[in-house]
Amino acid sequence: FTASRLHKLQPVRFQTAPRKHLYTLVLHTLHLLTLTSCPDTKWRDLLPPLEGEKPRWASLHSSLVPRPAGDVSWRLLHGAVSTGVYLARFTPIPDTCPCCGMRETLAHIYLECARLQPLFRLLLDILLRFWLHF
């Protein structure tokens, strides 16, 4: 159910409309309103885009990208990954990173954890050798 479908709905009388249709309309409208107020990706605070830049979702489901890789990319972009912080809400496991003891958030796993710093230094060194400066 998309916004374009909401605009195509025909008017009906509230008293004669089937309850199921009313329920579906209300449910989808609330869902649409919730989605429009959400950021397009969980990474907006950490990695702000250039002005006017939007995510290119089609690139995740290109014929050049294998489906599992596209699915994982989508999950990462939307924060749909089972981190320690997420799992600790439902299971009796700690919400800390097993490598460094910090809270295991999505940003921590992929950007902040101390175990990643040697890898980031190596990548930066390789890029600098090819005169790619940031």
Secondary structure, DSSP 8 states (H G I E B T S, - for coil): --HHHHHT-----TTTS-HHHHHHHHHHHHHHHHHHTS-SSTTTTTS---TT----GGGGG-TTS-HHHHHHHHHHHHT-S--HHHHTTTSSS-SB-TTT-SB--HHIIIII-GGGHHHHHHHHHHHHHTT---
